[in-house]
Amino acid sequence: MLLNEKRQDEFFVFDIEYDGNSFNVTPIKAKLPNDEVLYLIGPELEYIYNLDIKHFSFTIFEEDFDNLSDSEFEYLWNKFFIPWIEMLSERYLDIDIDKFKFQLNRSERKFLVKKIIHFVMMFLPYIILKKILLKYNIESKTEALDLLEHFKENPEELRKLINNIIKETINNFNNILDTIKELSKYAKKNQLEDSYELLNSQIKKQNYYIEIFQEILDNTEIDKIIELFKKYIENDFENLI
């Protein structure tokens, strides 16, 4: 794994936040997580770097990730997550890493890391690719790979499919929200109002990031997306059909 390539136990980074009037710069010691922490999160990082969607569990990763201290996160941000995103950008998805490096404070970066990982390891394979394979009644790995070759010759067909699935996903979220809003009118003592407001906030945030990722997909060459889909098929075809 990347953490073992150039081991450096600690270094200083600077967390920069803008309060509307001035920039607040806070030095943070980025420190290599101890062996116990690495034992817990290490396997999930391996799965993420290798795009091993079959063995990756977002629930397990999220729990261990949320337990990281600020210094541990800063270490992994610099030594693992940035190189991983750079690898993705080079091979599979055109992600502007500079936006993530310099334009976000730590809490925003932590949230964004989880969203990118969920998008790459869960949403793209098990929502988008799975629905595409279902639409074409794919039953074997050979058929799936042949379909990807077809998309190489017909890139706009694949782009249209991806965009339609993303729009459908956003609409589904909004429909759930509309249903809860309607039901809240009939609930005693407005019992659903708090749930609606919380869900409304979460769905708006979710849709915001889905739109960001759609923009990434729109700006990525079809051949790179196809290579990513091939990786998913190689790693977990059985759960994609």
N, C-alpha and C positions, 0 to 999 in steps of 0.2 A: 504494500500500500504506500501511497505518497508520503505518509508520515515517517516512514522508515528510510526514505531515500536520502534526505539531508537532515539528520536529527539536530535540532537546536532546542534545548529545553525551555528557554524563555527569551523574550525580547520585548521592547516597548513599542506600543502603537499609540496613536492619538485619536481619541473620539471627539469629533467636531459636531457641535450642535448650534443652530442659528435660532435665536429667540425673537427674531423680527427686527432687532436693533443692532446686535453684535454677535460675533461668533464666540462660543465657549469651547475652549480646547482643554480636554482632560487626558493626561497621560494614563495609559492602562498597561500593566504588565501582562503580556500574553504568555501564558504558561502551559506547557505540555500537560495534558490531563494525566493523573496518576494511573498506575497499572489497573486499579480496580475500575476506574471510569472507562479506560480504554478496553478493558475486558468486556464491558457491557455494550459500548457503542461501536467498538472496532469492527465486529462482523457486519453491522449494518452499513458502515462506511465502505467496507469492501464490496458489498452488494451494490451500493450506489455507484461506486466508481466503475464497476464492471457491468453496470446496467443489468444486474442479475435480478430481474423483476420476479422470478419464480420464488426465490428464497427471501426476498425483502419484505419486511412488515413495517408499514408506515406507523402503525400504532406503537410498536415497540420502539422504533426510532424516535418518534415524537416524545415519548416519555423520557428516554435517556437524553435527548437533545434539550428538552426543557429543564432538565436538572443540571445542565452545564453552568458553571460559574461564568461571570463576565470574562475573566482572564482565560478560561478554558475555551470559551467560544471564540475569542479573538485569535487564539492560537490556531484553532481548526479553520477559522475563516481564512487566515493567511496561508496556512500550510496544506489545507485540504480543499475547502469549498471554492476558493478562487481558481486553483489549478483545475479542479473538476469542471467548473463552468467554462474555463478556457478550452478544455478538451472538447466539451460539448459544442462550443462555438466553432472550433476548427473542423470537427468531423460531422456534426449532425444538425445543429441549430444555430442560426446567426443571432447570438445574444451579445448585446453591447455591454461587455464586462465593465467598462469604464464608469457606466452609470452606477453600478453596484459598488465599485471600489471607493468612489469619492463623493457620491451625492446622497448617501444614506447614513443616518446615525445607527448606533448599534441595535436598538430595538427594532428599527425598520429592517435592518439587514437580517436579523434573526427571523423575523416573520417572513421575509422574502425567501430566505433559504428554504424554509419549510414549504412554501408555495411552489418554488421551482422543483423541489424534490418530488412533491406530490404530483405535479404536472408531468414530469419526465417518467417517474416510476409507476404512476397509477393512472392518471387521466389519459395520457396519450396511448398507452397500450390497451388498457382495459375498458375505456370508453370509446375513443376514436377508432383505433385499429380494430377492436373487436366488432364494432358496428359495421365497419367496412367489410370485414370478412363475412359477417352474417348476411349482409346485403347481397353478396355474390355467391352465397351458399358454399363457401369453402369448407372442404372436409379433410384435406390432407396438406401437409407441409409443402409438398410439390406444387399443389394448386395455389397455395398462398404465395409462394415465390414467383410462380408464373404470373399471378395477378400484379405483383409489383413490377415485373418486367413490362407488363401491359401499360402500367401507369407511366413508366419511363417514356413510352411513345405517346402517351396521352396525358401530359402533366396537368392540364386544366381540369380534366375529369377528377383527378385526385384532389386538387385544390377545392373544387366545388363541393365534393363530398365532405372534406374536412370542415369547411365553412358552414355547411348545412348542419353538421353534427354539433358544432359549437353553438350555433344559433338555437338549435333544438334544446340543448342543455340549459342555456340561459333562460329560454322560455319555460322550461320545466320548473326551474327554480322559482321564477316569477309566478307561475301558476300555483305552486304550493303556497307561496306567500299570499296570493289573492284568496285562496281557499281559507286559510287561517284568519285572514282579515274579515271575511264574510262570516265565518263561524263565531268570531268574537262578538258579533252583534247580538248573538243569542245566548252567550254564556252568562251565567249568573255572576254578578259582581265583577263583570269584566275580567274574568279569570284568564282569558286568553290574550288580553291586551299586552301584558308584559312579555309573553312569549312572542307575540307578533313583533313588537319593537326590537327585541333581541334578534329575532330571525331576520327582520328587515335589514338591520345593520350588517349582519353576517353575509346575507345574500348580496347586498350591494358591494361589499368588499370582495366577495367571491367573484361576482360578475366583472368587477373592475380588473382583477388579475387574469381572468379568463380572456378578457379583451386584450390585455397586454400580451399574453401568450399567443393569441390569434395573430397579433401583429408580427410577433417573432416568426410564426409559421409562414405568414404571407411574404416575409422578407427573406425566407430561406429557400435556396434552390431545391427543386423537387428531388433531385438525385440524392441530396443529403438527407432529406426526410425519408426517402426510400431505404437508405442505408440504416437509418435508425429503426425503421419498421422491420427490416431484416434481422437486426439484432434482437428485437423483441421476439420474433418468430423463432429464432434459434434458441432463445433462452426459455421460452414458456409457451410453445404453440398449443399445448393441450388445454390451457386455460384461456386461450384467445378465441376458441370456437365453441 
